C-alpha cells in the first residue's frame, strides 16, 4: 500500500452522472467545492451516456486526455456509474494512481455502503482529501472479472431473483432504496427457481433448484440486503452465497435484510478464486452485476478474482458495515 506521504491528493477528476437518481447541480457544486478546498486541481466530466464514465476514467488513467493522471477520481452517481469508472481504472494494482472515491447519488448505493457504511458522504470525502490518519484508508480492492465478457465487477454479481428485481424496478414509481425494496418483494413473490450449479475452485458448492447465486464483492445489495455478510474488501477471495429451493423465494428479502439466511437448509456459502455459475437447462441466466441488468445471452458465468486490482479510499475502521439497518 502507498506510504502516507505519497497518498496526498493534489489533483482530482470528478466523473458525474447527471441522470443518476439524486444528482443535482447543488450536489455537484458541493462536491466540487470540497475537492477544491483540499486539492490543487479539480476538473469535472459530466457523463453523456453509457460508456462515457469508463472512457473518461480510462483516458485519465492513461494520460490519453493529454494531462497527467489525477491522484483521485470521484465517481458521483449510483452503482452503475461506479461500475463504469472502475472498468476504466482497473486493473491497476494497489499502489497505482488514480485512486477511487465514491459520492452516492443513485438508487441503492451499495458500493458506497461497502466502503463507508452509512457515514455521510461529505464526511467521507473530507477524510479522503485530508489523507491517511483522518478517518480514511487507501486500500487495494479485490475485483472480479467475468471471463465470458471481460467485464470487471466492483460490487458483486447475482443470478436469479436479485437480478429479476432490477427488471421489475423499471415499472416501480418509487425512488431510492425503497424502489428496489418494492421491486425485490414483487419479484420474489413471483419467482420460480431455476436449475443451477455453482462451482468454487473446481468443487461443486450447490446443484439443484436455485433462487439466487451472488458472487462478490460487497456485503450489501440494494443498499439494504446483506447477501454476503462475511465478505472483505481485500482478502484476495470472492465470496459466494447460493440460496436454493428449500427457502421460499418470497422469504428471501426479509431473510437477507437481517442476514438470517446463513445456516438455513438449502443455503450454501463459500469463498474462492474462481466461481462458476451455470443454468443447467440451456436457457439464458437472468443476471446482473453492479446493479446493471445484463442481456439474457449466457447460461454460464465464470468469475475470476483480481486481487488488489483497484486503489480505493474507504473508512479506516476494520468492520465497515456490521448492520443493514439504516439510521433513523
Secondary structure by P-SEA (a helix, b strand, c coil): ccccccccccbbbbbbccccccccaaaaaaaaaaaaacccbbbbbbbcccaaaaaaaaaaaacccccccccbbbbcccaaaaaaaaaaccccccccccbbbbbcccccaaaaaaccccccaaaaaaaaaacccccbbbbbbbbbbcccccccccccccccaaaaaaaaacccccccaaaaaaaaaaaaacccccccccccccccccccccccccccccccccccccccccccccccbbbbbbbcccccccaaaaaaaacccccccccccccccbbbbbbccccccccccccccccccccbbbbbbbcccccccccccccccccccccc
